[in-house]
Amino acid sequence: MIKKIYLFIPVLLSGALCLSQSIWHTPPVSFNYGEALIIEAFVSGVEDVPSPGLLVFYRQSGENDYLMQRLTPLQNHRFEAEVEPPSRDTRALEYYLELETGSGAAAVTWPSVNPALNPVVVPLYPEPGQSAENQLPLQTEFLMEPAPGARIPRDEAMLYLSYFGLENVDVDNIKVRLDNRDITSEADIRSNHLIYNAKYLSPGLHSVTVYLPVMTGTGRDPVRWSFTVESAAEGSGPTASISQSGRLAADHTGSRVDEQTVSVRNIYLDHHFKYSVAKIDSRIRLTSLEKQTAQPRNRYLFKISLPYLKINLGDLHPTFNRYGLNGNRVRGFQFTTRFKAFQLELIKGTLARAVQYTDLRNSMLIPTAGLQNTIANEDSLNLKLSRDNYTFKRNLLAVNLGIGSPRGAQWNLNFIKARDDAGSIRSSLPDALITLPESVSGLIQPGGADWVQMEIDDGDTTYRIPYRTLVTHKEDIFGTDRTVTLNPLTSDWQGAKPQDNLILGSDLKLHFDRDRIQFRTGLSFSLLNRNIWEPVLSEALLQEQFDSTLSLPFDPADYENIFHMGLNQTPLLPLDVFSESGILKLISHMPSMAYNLTLNLNYFRHRFQFRFQQIGPEFNSLANPYLQQNLRERIFSDRMKLLNDQLTLTLKYFSTDDAINLATETTTKTRGGSLSMSWLPGPDLPIMSLKFRTEGRKAGAATNLFINVNGDTLGISNQEKSRNNFILLTIVHTFFYRGKQQLAFTYARTDKRDLMDADVTDNSTYFSPENHSQTLTFHLNSTYDELWTSTLNYNYAYYNFGKGSLYSARSVNEMKFILQRRLSRRDAVLRSGLSLSKGRGAAVFDQLSLLLGVDWQLRPDVRLLGDWEYRRKYLPDAHHFQNSYFKARLIYDF
């Protein structure tokens, strides 16, 4: 019988977790010789990622190189692969999983940290019926890596000992010695195995001794073995291995939705090459969405990995400062070198490329300031021309220096520099359409209008002219009675101003008691100049403007290349010197500072965490533009395991203050807590997940905002006092009835109650934030046999918000059924289905959909996937839309 390695835990344990890409699985215990391995996996968070791929890298114990096999995608982000049985002269199979997302981002792996050096190790047991005399002495109790007597390359030395199956091990008192040196504090000791990174060992013979005490106090003989680390010369030469693999794919997606047509074409190329200890990965994504009037959509990434060095070229998503640089795209290069107690990371590239214009009609303009004085001169006409609707090239330089060990104490110091290149935008565009102000268009001479484009809208006439035409025919347009001069400005344009940003940050990590205590803290300070066209705030300028005797400890002009100091600088002063608060409070409330603190404790089957962070209102990062500012946040949580690890409970309390400052301390407060429960009772029983969250929000400012509702101006108080409750319930059950049935049920509900409604005297001018929403999902996946499967989905969503005349509600019901048939002789899968949707409330419609799809393995290395959906949408006014969706994808693996 083929014994399965079950790597599948449904992502529906928590619907909220679907927002991030994750691989769900449970490590296997063991398997027998002569049996193939069927690997099943489930991937979450890939709904918006085109054609994710899941790879398994595996090797026999003692081997240096991994083999790669692609898992076959099934329905609902499930994957499956069959791994050939290993040979009988090995003790274990090692593997790890890697998810390809097609987005250019770093691949998601399991294990998540150094998977190639920390793979899953599955012990192999003898064939059924084999006598105990033929078993290896330690095989039924321990698995050791490197194997006793093995010879391994220096750069791939990793100590591993599995004591799975040994009862009552006192993990807290395990001792590990390497060559008579105690390395217990450096080893990663878990409940059933331990790992130690030994790739820095010198060539030669090494011995390992592990003491495994048991809870009852009765000792046992220590585990001892030895191995040999080869020198560089021994590991090089003809024995060096070469391997390569890759994938070439292309897809075309077309859709027509309510008379709006979209067509997108993509090409993907992935290539993996390995020679000895060197590894080169290439990833290219080309899309028809690429255009010069926007930021790049194509993606390129080339990764070179050596034992102590990594070089990445292309589109990067680096992270080494949670506030300054945290995953945003950078096009350039990344240099990383890591040693035992020293790490250096250097990033240089561009955050944004230069975009000359987004709209030719608004890319150049004539400023109105001082225009009347210019026109009043009857002898000359000097027209200044400014630029607009452009994006500067934004350069980035970032350096991160780390000292210490990530598993002990590590201190990082980072420097982030982002500056716009003001010279990357041209001062004039020949094809730019310039709108002539009314005072200028009134100067057009008879016959000059032939060179001007006139547009009439509601009786108003607009005159536009291409810049090249204005340059060539300015006398024809304005006559020869006056001298016409065109003066394109080289700076101080109407559009965006070039900026300069500097961030200095530091992080500290401390790990104690084998990672049971983890302390992390970080601090970042930013400076931002919003207009570097303004002169540098030098000592000479200050003396000229304020006091000729003024003396500074340094001249800011000498450091212009580091940061452009000026009157547009934020903050102008790091501290509020006029505040009467104490010095500690002044420092902690520095408007351009962000800092955080995290403490993790892992004791008594509880994982406690305390987090605090504060981001000042003037902390700015051009490399992380979506960072929320003006925030103070506190979180305390406790994650505990109960009932033999079948039940997981998580309790959390959080407190968030927005709009913080020294004067008012806070204007908006959010307080709340949550309870999460995951229950895995065991095989053949339903899996359940429950999450409840409640929060209260109070905003104290009494100013008014104004919005336009149906042509009327409505004043809105931005005061708020509300209570928001959220509940999510998920149940997943797999059972057998005329085949394999997997049933999943999800219910989510959100209620936001307005607690200020009773205090509002005029409901006609009050916009209530009250809202209610609920969703219900029913999913049944049926596998009848090897050929037939089906999927039945039911989704219900309801949402309402506001009160009184501003109240609105809508609901959508959808039922979908898909039947799938595998054609074994043609190695293809055919899909067909029907879907019915009904919308009521603010959006009323009925929609009927027909779905067809194919998954055809044309050759062992060529695969074709196609999906087509036809939707007929009916509206209440008897009008209807014929919408459609089509996607075809061709994949070649090599």
N, C-alpha and C positions, 0 to 999 in steps of 0.2 A: 504494500500500500504506500502511495506517495504521501509522505507526511508534510503538511503545510507549515510554512513559517508565517504566522499571522502578523502582519504589520499594519493592521487596519483598525483604527479607532475612529468612528464617524465624527466628522467635523461638527455635526449637529449637536454635539455635547453642549455647545454654546454658539448660538447664532452670531453673537457679536464677534467671535473669533474669526469669522469668515472674512473680515476686513483685511487681514494680513495673510501673506502667503506662508503656509506652513505644511510640513509633512507629518502625518499622523501615523504612528505605529507603536507596537509593543515589541521589545527585544525578545527573540526566541530563547528557549532554554537549551535545546540540544536537538540533534537528529542522528539518524543511523547511516552507516556505510551503505552505499549502493542505492540510495534514494535520491531522486531529484528534489529540488526545492522549488516550491511555488510561492513566489513573493507577491503579496498583495499590499497595496498602499493606497492611501486616500490623501488628496491634496486639497487644501482650502485656500480661499482668497485669490483664485485665478479666473473669476468670472469675466473680468475685463482684459485678460491677457490672452492674446491670440495663440492658440495651439501650444500649450505648455508641454514640455517633454520631461519624463522622469527617467533617470539613468541609475543603474546599480553598478557599482565598481566592486569587484570581489577578487579574492585571491586565496590560495591555500596557505595555511600557516607555514611560515618560514620563507615564503616567496617575497621578492622585493617589489614586483610590479603588479598592478591591478589589471584585470580584464574588465571590459566595459560591455554591458548589455542594456538595450533599451526596453523599458517596460511597455507593454501594449496598453493603450488607453481604452478604458471601458466607459460606460455611462457614469454621469454624475461625478466626474473627476476621480474615478477609481482607476487604478493601474494594476497590471499583473504581468509577471514574467516567470519563466521556468529556468532555473539554473542547473546546469549539468552536475551530476554527482562528482565529488572530489575523489582523488585517488586514495588508496588505503594506507599509504605511508605518511599521511598527515594527521594531525590531531584536531584540527579545527578549520573552519572556514571564516574568513574575515570579509566584511563588506561595509559599504556606506552608500547612502542615497544622495542624489543631486538633482535639483529641479531646475530645468531650463524654462525661463519665462518669456523669452522673445522680446524683452523690453530694453535690453542692454544693461540692466542692473546686475549686481552680483548675484550668483546662483544661490538658492536656498539649499542647505544641506542638512542631513542628519547622520551623525551628530553635528551640531551646529558649529562647534569649535574644532578646528584642525581635524576634519573627518578622516583624512588619509593617514594621520598619525594616531588617531583614536577611533578605530573602526569598531563595529559590532563584532564580537568574537563568539562564534557558535561552536560549542564542543561537539566532537564526533564520537559516538559510541560504537562498540563492535557490532558485527552482524548478529541478528538473533540466533541464539544457540551456540555461539562461540564460547569456548571454555574460559574460565577465569585465568587459567595458567597462561593463555596466550595474550592476555591484556597487558598493556604497558603499566608499569608500577604506579604511576601517579595519575593515570588518565581518568579514573573514575572519581578522583577527588580534586585534582588541580590541573590547570592548563597554564603553561609557562611560555612566555616569549621574552627574548629569543629562546628557542628550544635548547635543552641541555646539549652542550658540545657544538652548537651552531657557529658558523662564521658569517658575520654580517658586515655590510658597509658602515663606515663611520658615521655618515650623515643620516642613517636611518635607524639608529639604535633607539629602541623603545622597550622599557621593561614593563611586562604585564604578567600578573598572576591572578588567575580566577580561582576562587575557593567556593564557587557556587555549589550548593548541596551540602556543605559542611555546616552542621547545626551549631547554634549557640556561640558563634564567633564574637568575641569582645572587640568590636571594631575600634573602639576608643583607645585600646592598649596594644594595637598591632605595632610592631617595630620592624623597620626595614634597614638593612645594612648593605652597602655596596663597597666591596674591597675594604672591609673593616671600618668604613665610615658610615655614621648614622645619617640616613637621608629621609627619615620618617617625616620631618616637617616639610620636605620638598615634594614628597609623593602625594598623588591624588588617591586617597583611600576611600573606597566606597563600601557599601554593605556586602557586595559579593565579588569585588575585584579591586585591584589597585593598579595604578599606572604611574610611571616615572619617565620623564623625557631625558634620555641618556645620550642624545646625539653629540654631546660635547666630550664623550669619553675618548681617551687616547688609544691608539692602536695597541693591541695586545690582549692577554687573557684577563678576564674579569670574573669575579665571583659574587653571588647574591645570596643573602640569608634573610629569611622572613620568619618572624616569630608570630604565631597565630594562637593567642590565648583564647580560651572559651569562657563563657559566662560563669560556669560552675566552679571555676578556679582550678580545675584539673588541667595541668599543662599537657603539651604534646610536643613531639620532636619538631624543630624548625625545618622549614623547607629550604633546601640548598641546591643551587646548580651554578654552572659556569658556562661562559661562552667567550668567543674571540671576536674582537673588533679588527677588521682588516684596515691596512693602511691605504692611502690614496692610490699608491701604485698597484696594490693587489686588486683594488676594485675597478681599475680602469683597463683600457685595452680592448681586446676582442670580445670580452664578456659584456661590455656596455650594451644595453638594450635600446632598441629604437621601436617606437610604436606611434601610430597616428590614426586618427578617426575624424569624422566630420559629418556635417549635414548641410545640404543645399536645398532650400525650399523657396517656393513662390506662391503667393496667393492673390486673389482678386476678390474684393468685396464691393457689391453694389446694392443700393437700396433706394426705394422710392416711397416716401412717407408724406402723405397729404400734399402731393404735387411738388415736394422738395426732393431732388435727386442728388445722391452722393455716390461717388465711385472712387475707390482707393485700391492701389496696387502696391504690393510689398515684395521685397526679395530679402532672404535671410541666408547668411553663410556662417556656419560655425566650423572651426577646425581646431583640433587638439593634436599637438605634436610633442613627443617626449623622447629625449636622448639622454640616457644615463640619469643624472640628477637634474638635468635641465628640462624645463617644460615651457612650451609656448602655446598659448590659447589665443585664437583670433575669433572675433565676432563682429559681423557687419550686418547692418539693417538699413535697407534703402526703401524709401516710400515715395509715392507720387504726391504726398502732401508737402514735400520740400519745396520752398520758394524763397526767393531772395528778399521779399518784403516782410519776412517774419523770421523769428529765431529758428535755428536748424531743427529739423525733424529726423534727418538721417542720423544713424548712430554707428560709431566705429570704436572698437576696443581691441587692443593687442596687449597681452599679458605675458611677461617673461619672468619665470620663477626659477631662482637658483637657491642653494641652501641658505645663504645669508643675505640674499638680495632679491628684491622684486621691483620690476619696472613695468608700469602700465602707461600705455599711450592711447590717446583718443578721448572718448567721452567717459568721464569718471564720475563716481558718486562718493567722494571721500567723506569720512566722518572722523574728526578727532577733537572737536569742540562742540558740545551740544548747543551752544548759543551762536558761535561765530560761523561754524562750518559743519553742517549736519545733513549730508546726503544730497545737497543740491548739485545739479549737473555742472561739471567743469570740463571744458575741452582743452586738453593739454597733456602733460606728462606727470606721473607720480613715481617718485623714487623712494623706496623703503628698504632700510637695512636693519636687521635685528640680530643682536647678540644676546648673550646670557643676561647681562645687566645694562645693556645700552640699546636704545632704539632711536632711529632718526628717520623722519618722514618729511619729504620735500614735495610740494605741489606747485606747479607753475602752469598757467593757462589762461583761458578767458571764460568769464561767467556769461557774457553775452557778446555776440558778434555785432559789427556795425551794420545797421539797417538804414539805408539812405532815405527811404520814405515808406510810408504805409498807404498814402493816398496822394497822388500827384496833384489833386485839386487843392490840397492844403499843405503842400510841402514847402512853398515859398509864399511870402506875403509882404505887403508894404505896411510897416508900422504907422499907426495914426499919430503917435506922439510927435509933436513939432511939425506935423505935415502942413498945417495951415500956414505957418510962417514960410515954409518952403514954396508953397503955391503962390503966395503973395508976391514973390519975386518975379517980375515980368520978363527979366532978361535970362533967367536960368531956372531949370527944374532939376533938383538933385533928389532923386528917389532912392531912399535906403531900402534894401531888400533883406528880410530876415528869413530864417529857416524855422520849420516846425515839422512835427510828425516824423521823428527820426529816433534812432536808438544808438547811443555811443557804444563803441567797443569797450568792454569792461574787463580789465586785466586783473589777474589774481596771483598773488605770491603767498604761500602758506608754509610754515615750518613748524614741525612738532618734534620736540626733543624729550625722550623718556629715559629715566635712570631708575634702575631697580628691576625687580622681577614682578610680573603680573600676578603671581600667586603669593607674593609676600608683601613687600612695600614697593610702590612705584610712584615716582613723581614726574609729571609731564609739564613742560613749559611750551606754549604755542604762541605763534605770531601770525596774524592774518592781515594781509594788505590788499585792498581792492581799490582801484582807481580807474575812472573813465578816461579814455583817450580822446581828448577834445579834437585832435587833428584827424580822427577817423571819419568825420562827416564833412562832406564837401559843402562849401559855402553857397554853391549854386548848382542847379540841375537844369540842363537844357530843355527837358520835356515838362518841367513843372508848370502847372496852370496857375497863374497869378490872378487873384481877384482884385480888380481895380476899385479902390474906395470911390464913393460918389464924387468927392471933390476932385479926384484925379480923372475919372471918366468924363467929367464935365469939360475937361481941357482937350478932348479928342476933336481934331479938326475934321471938316467935311472930307469925306473919302477915307479918313483914317479908320472908320468903323469897319472897313473891309478886312482889316487885320485882327479884329477883335471878335470873340465869340460872345453872342448875346443870349441870355436865358431869361425868360419871363415866367415868373411864378406868382400867381395871385396879384397880378398887376405890377409887381416889382421887377425891375430889370437889373440883372447882374451881368457885369462885363468881365470876361476872363480872357487871358492871352498867354500863350506859351512863352516861357522866358526867352528861348532862342529867337522867337519872332519879335519880342520886345527889343532885344538887343539889335537885331538887324534892321527893323523898320520903325525905330522910335521917332525919327524925323517925319516919316510918312504919317504917323499916328498923331503926333503933337505939333507938327508943323516945324518950320525953320526959323520962326520969329524968336525963339528962345533956345538956349543950349540945354539939351537934356542929358543928364549924367545918371548912370545907374551905379549904385554903390552897394554891392553885396557885402553885408557885415560878416566879419570873421569870428565874432564872439558876441556875447550878450544877446543871443537869439531869443525869440518869443517862446521857443519850445523848451525842452528839458535842459537843465544846466548840468555840466559835468561835475561829478562828485568824487570825493576822496574819503576813504574809510580805513581806519586802523584799529585793530583789536589785539589786545594782549591778554592772554589767559593762562591759567595754571590749574592742574588737576592733581589730586593726591588719592592714591588707593592703598588701603591697608587691609590685609587679610590675616586673620589669626585662627588658631585652633582648627587647622585643616579646613579652612574656608567656612567654618561655622559662624565666624564673626567677620563681616565685611563692612568696612567704613570707606566711603567715597565722598570727596568734596571737591568743588571746583569754583573758580572765580574768574570772571572776564570783565575787562574794562574797554570801552569803545570811545572813539573820537570820529566824528563825521563832519565833513565840510560839504555843504550842499551846493556850493558854487565856487569852483576853483578858478573861474575866470576873474574873480576878485583878487586884488593883490595880496601877497603874503603879509601877514601882520608882523612886520619886521621891527627891530628896535628903532631904526631911523624913521619909519612911518609913525610910530607911537610918539617919538620925540617931536615930530613935525605937527602932529594933530593935537597933542595934549601938553607935554612938558619937555622942553629941550634938555632938562637936566635928568630926565628919566633914565635909569640904568637897570638892565635886566641881567640875571645871572647867565643867560645864554641868549643868542640872537635866533629867533625862530626861522629866519631866512636861511640859516646854515643847515637846517634840517628839512628843507622843502621836499627833498626826494623821499624822506620817510613819511612826513605828513605835512599837508598844506594848511598851515594855521591861518585863520582869517576871521572876519566878523560874521561870516556865515557858518562858523563852527558850532557844532552841537556836541556837548555843552560848551558854552563860552567859558564858564567856570565850573570845575568839577564839583565844588562844594557850595552850598548855599551860605555864603559868608554873612548874610544878614539875619540868619536864623538864630534864635536864642537857645536852640537845642544843644545838648551835650555833644562832645566830639564823637563818642561812639555811635550815637544816633545819626549824626551827620554823615559819618562814613558808611553806616549800614543803609542809609537812604540816598546814597550818591545816585543821581538820576541816570548816569551812564554806566552803571555797574550791574552785572547779573551774577548771582552766585547760588550754589545748591549744596545740599548735604543729604547723604543717604546712609542709613545704618540698617544692615541685615543681620538677623540672628536666627540660627537654625539649631534649636534645642527642643528636646522632649516632643519630637514629631510636630513641632510648630515652626513655621517660618514667619518671623516677625519682621516688619519693615517700617521704617520711619523715613519720610522724605520731606525736605523743605527746599523751596526755591523762591527767589525773588528776582524779578527783571524790572529794572528801572524804566521810567517813561521815556528817557532819552538814550536808552541803549539801542544802537542801530548796527545792523550787519548787512552790507550789500551782498554778502555771500549767503545770507539766510533771510531773505526779505519777508518771508511769511511768518516769522517768529512773532508770537504775541508779546506785546510789551505791557509795561505798567501792571504787573501781576505779582501777587504773593500767594503761594500755595503751600499747604501742609497736608500730608497724607500719612495715615497710620493704618496698617493692615496686618492681619494674622491669618495665615493659611495653615490648616491642620488636617491631618490624616486620621480617620477613625475606621472602626470595624474592619480591621485587617487591611487597611488601605483601600477598601471598597468605597468609602465615603470621603469626599474632600469638601471641606467647608472653608470659605474665605470671608472674613469680616473686614470691612474697610470703613474708615472715617476720613472725610476730606473737608478742607476749608480753603476757600479761594477768595481773595480780595482783589478787586479791579480798581483802576484809577487811584493808585496809592500815591501819596505825597506827604510831605512833612506837615503842611498846614492843616489838612483835614484827615490825615491818616488813611481814610478809605471812603469811597463814595458808593461802592457796590460790593456786597458781601454775599457769598454763596456757602451754605453749610449743608452737609448731608452725609449719608452713609449708604452702604450696600451690603447685601448678603448673597453669596453665591454658593451653590451646592451642586456637586457632580457625584452621581451614584452609579457605580459599576458593580452590580451584585454578583456577576459571574456569568459563565457560559449559558446560553439558551434563556437568559432573562433580560428584560428590557433595561436599557440604559436611560437614565434621566438626568436632566440638568435644569436647575432653577436659579434665576437671578432676580433679586429685588433691589431697587435703588430708589432712594428718596432724597430730595434736596430742596432747601428753601433759599430763595433769592430775594434780596432787598437792596434796592437802589435809592439813595437818599437825595439826589439832586432834584431841585424843584423847578428847573428851567423847562421851557417848552420847545418842542420841535414842531415842524409844519410839513404836512404832506398834502398832495393834491388827490382828491377823491371825486371822480366824476365831474371834474371842472371846478370843484369847490375846494378852497383852502381849509384844511382841518388842523387845528392846533392839538398837539399831543404832548402830554406830560411824560417825561422820561423817567418819572418815578415808577418804581415797581416793587410789589410785594406779592410773591407768588410761591406756590408749593408744587413741585413736579415729582410725580411718582412713575416708576417704570418697572414692569415685570416681564420676564421672558421665561417661558417654559418649553422645554424640548424633550421629547421622548422618542427613542429609537429602539426598535425591536426586530430581530431577525428570527424567523421561524420557517418550518417546512410544512407546506400544504400544497400538494400537486406541484412541487418544485420549491425552490428557495424564494422566500418572500422577505423583503426588507421594508418595514413600515416606519415612517418618520412623521412626527407631528410637532408643529411649532406654533406657539401662540405668544404674541407680544402686544403689550398695551402700554400707552403713555397717557397720563392725565396731568395737565397743567392747570391748576386752579388759581384764579385771580383773587387775592386776599385784600386788594385795595378797592374793589368794586363798591363796597358799602360806604367808603369814604368819599366817593366821587359824587359831586352834586349835579354835574351836567353831563349826562351820559351821551348827549349828542356830539360832544367834542372830546370824548375819551375813547382811545383805542385800547381795548383790552387784549392782553397777551394770552388769554385763556384759550386752550386748545385740547383736543382729545384725538387720539389715533389708536387703531388696533389692526393687527394683521393676524391672519390664521392661514397656515400652510399644512396641507396634507399630501404626503408623497408615498407612493407604493411602487417599488421596483420588484418585478417578478421575473425569475429565471426558471422557465419550464423545463428546459433540457439544454443540450449543447447548441441547439439551433435557434430556439425561440426565446425572446425576452420581451418584456413590455414595461412601460412606465406610465403611471397615472398620477397627475398632479391637480390639486385644487388650491387656489389662492384667493384670499379675500382680504381687501384692504379698505379701511374707512378712515376719514380724516375730516375734522372740522376745526374752525378757529374763529375768534372774535365773538362779539355780542351785538345785539340790536341790529341796526341797519347794516353793519359791517360783518354780520355773521355769514359764513359760507361753509358748505359741507360737500363732500364728494365720496363716492364709494366705487370700487371696481371688483367684479367677480370674474374669475377665469378658471376654466376647466380645460385640461390638455391631456390627450392620450397619444402615446407613441408606441408603435409595434415594430420590433426589430427581428430580422431573419438573417441568419448566417448561411451563406452559400459555401459549404465546405469544399466543394470541388473547385470553385473559382476563387477561394480565399477572399471573399468579399462579404460585407455586411450591408443590408439594405434597410432603410428606415422609412416609415410613413406615419403620419399622424394628423389629428384634427385638434383645433383649439377654438373655444368659444369664449368671448369676453363681453361683459356688460358694464357700462359706466353710467352712474346715476349721480344726480346732484348738480354741482357746478359744471361738470362735463358729462353730457348725455350722449352715449353712442352704443352701438352693437357691432361687434366685429367677429367675423368667421375666418379662420385661418386653415390653410392646408400646408402640411409640412412634408418634404421629401428629402432623403439624404442617402449618401453612399460612403462607405469606407472600404476601399478596394486595394489590396496588396497586389499590385501589378506584377512585381518581381520581389524577390527577397529583400532588395535594397530600394525599391521604388513603391511609393504609396500615394494614393489619390483619395482625397476627402472632398466631399461636396455637400452643401446644404442649400435648399431652396424653400422659401416660404412665401405663399401668396395670401394676402390679407384683404378682405373686402369689409370696409368700414361704413356703417350706415349712421346717418345723423337724423335728428328729429324733423328737419325740414325736407326730408325725402332725398337730400343730396347724399351722395356716397363717394368714397375714395377707393381706388384699387391700388393698394400698396403692395410692395414686394421686397424681398430680401434674398440675396444670393451671395454665397461664398464658396470658392473653390480653392483648394490648396494641394500642391504637388510637392512631395518630399522625396529626396534622394539621400540615402545614408551610405557613407563610404568609410 
